[in-house]
Amino acid sequence: MKAVIVSYRRGRHTQKLRQAIVKIEGIKNREEAKKLIGKEVEISFSKASIKGKITRAHGNNGKVVVLFERGMPGQAIGKEIKING
């Protein structure tokens, strides 16, 4: 499955660099997004990759929150990631 990082998970004054909001292609509502909880994701850069896990749904339009092993750089926003099995 293809997915795109939309934003960091954030509040009014803070942002959480290890957590990202991700829009998944073909997922339209919260119920479909909940079925993906626990799946592994990976974002790859030229030299390294960062792995993460889908932890929960975000909103009612099919977005999910992904918790990564370490903080993501700002260049990751808008980048495609792949969802493993």
C-alpha positions as CSV (number, residue, x, y, z in Angstrom):
1,M,0.0,0.0,0.0
2,K,1.1,3.5,-0.6
3,A,0.8,6.2,2.0
4,V,2.0,9.9,2.3
5,I,3.1,11.7,5.4
6,V,0.8,14.7,5.9
7,S,2.2,16.3,9.1
8,Y,3.7,15.7,12.4
9,R,1.3,15.0,15.3
10,R,1.2,18.3,17.0
11,G,-0.5,20.6,19.5
12,R,-0.9,24.3,19.6
13,H,2.7,25.0,20.8
14,T,4.5,21.6,20.3
15,Q,5.1,19.0,17.7
16,K,6.0,15.4,18.3
17,L,8.8,14.4,15.9
18,R,8.4,10.7,16.4
19,Q,4.7,10.7,15.5
20,A,3.3,11.4,12.1
21,I,-0.1,11.7,10.6
22,V,-0.3,9.6,7.4
23,K,-2.9,9.5,4.6
24,I,-3.2,6.0,3.1
25,E,-4.4,5.5,-0.5
26,G,-7.8,3.9,-0.8
27,I,-8.8,4.3,2.9
28,K,-11.8,6.6,3.2
29,N,-13.1,6.3,6.8
30,R,-12.2,5.6,10.4
31,E,-13.4,2.0,10.4
32,E,-11.1,1.1,7.5
33,A,-8.2,2.9,9.1
34,K,-8.7,1.0,12.4
35,K,-8.1,-2.3,10.5
36,L,-4.5,-1.2,9.8
37,I,-3.5,-0.7,13.5
38,G,-0.3,-2.7,14.3
39,K,1.0,-2.8,10.7
40,E,4.7,-1.9,10.2
41,V,5.7,1.0,8.0
42,E,9.0,2.1,6.6
43,I,10.3,5.4,5.1
44,S,13.5,5.2,3.2
45,F,16.0,7.9,2.5
46,S,19.2,7.8,0.4
47,K,21.4,6.3,3.2
48,A,19.0,5.1,5.9
49,S,15.5,4.1,6.6
50,I,13.2,4.7,9.6
51,K,10.7,2.0,10.7
52,G,7.5,2.6,12.6
53,K,4.1,1.2,13.5
54,I,0.5,2.4,13.0
55,T,-0.9,3.1,16.4
56,R,-4.3,4.6,16.0
57,A,-6.8,6.3,13.6
58,H,-6.8,10.1,13.3
59,G,-10.0,11.8,12.5
60,N,-12.9,10.4,10.4
61,N,-11.3,10.6,6.9
62,G,-9.0,7.6,7.0
63,K,-5.8,9.1,8.3
64,V,-3.7,7.2,10.9
65,V,-1.0,8.1,13.4
66,V,2.4,6.3,13.0
67,L,4.9,6.1,15.8
68,F,8.5,5.9,14.4
69,E,11.6,4.5,16.1
70,R,13.3,7.9,16.1
71,G,12.5,11.4,15.1
72,M,11.8,12.2,11.4
73,P,13.5,15.1,9.6
74,G,11.3,17.8,8.1
75,Q,12.1,16.5,4.6
76,A,9.9,13.5,5.3
77,I,6.7,15.5,5.1
78,G,5.0,14.8,1.8
79,K,7.2,11.8,1.1
80,E,5.7,8.4,0.3
81,I,6.1,5.5,2.7
82,K,5.3,1.8,2.3
83,I,3.2,-0.3,4.6
84,N,4.4,-3.9,5.2
85,G,1.9,-6.7,5.5
